Amino acid sequence: MAVPKRKTSKSKKNSRRASKKISLPSIHLDKTTGEYVRNHHVSQQGYYNGKKVL
């Protein structure tokens, strides 16, 4: 069975965990409706990239 030879330091452990950070979803202001929408998503009124799609 594999066993670590040395104790993992705090900095090594924390730098490994740094990539698991949760980021906020990116949003932008829709030009036609004036509401905030997630990037690459359709707005509540059915607009995407300034065009009615739904």
C-alpha positions in Angstrom: 0.0 0.0 0.0 1.3 3.5 -0.9 2.2 5.6 2.1 3.5 9.2 2.0 7.1 9.4 3.0 6.8 13.0 4.3 4.0 15.1 5.8 2.4 17.3 3.2 3.0 21.0 4.1 0.2 23.5 4.5 1.4 25.5 1.5 1.5 22.4 -0.7 -1.9 21.3 0.4 -3.4 24.8 0.0 -1.9 25.4 -3.4 -3.4 22.1 -4.6 -6.8 23.2 -3.3 -6.6 26.6 -5.0 -7.9 25.3 -8.3 -11.1 24.1 -6.7 -12.3 27.6 -6.0 -16.0 28.3 -6.9 -16.4 31.2 -9.2 -19.5 33.4 -9.7 -21.4 33.0 -13.0 -20.6 35.7 -15.5 -23.5 38.0 -16.4 -24.0 40.9 -18.7 -26.7 43.5 -19.3 -29.0 42.6 -22.2 -29.3 45.4 -24.8 -32.9 44.8 -25.8 -34.6 43.9 -22.5 -32.3 45.8 -20.1 -32.0 42.9 -17.6 -29.0 40.9 -16.5 -28.5 37.6 -18.2 -25.9 34.9 -17.9 -23.5 34.8 -20.8 -24.5 32.4 -23.7 -28.0 32.0 -22.2 -31.5 33.1 -23.4 -33.2 35.9 -21.4 -36.5 35.5 -19.7 -38.3 37.2 -22.7 -36.7 34.9 -25.2 -33.9 37.2 -26.5 -30.4 36.0 -27.4 -27.8 38.3 -28.8 -30.4 41.0 -29.5 -32.7 38.7 -31.5 -36.0 37.0 -30.5 -35.4 33.3 -30.5 -38.3 31.9 -28.5 
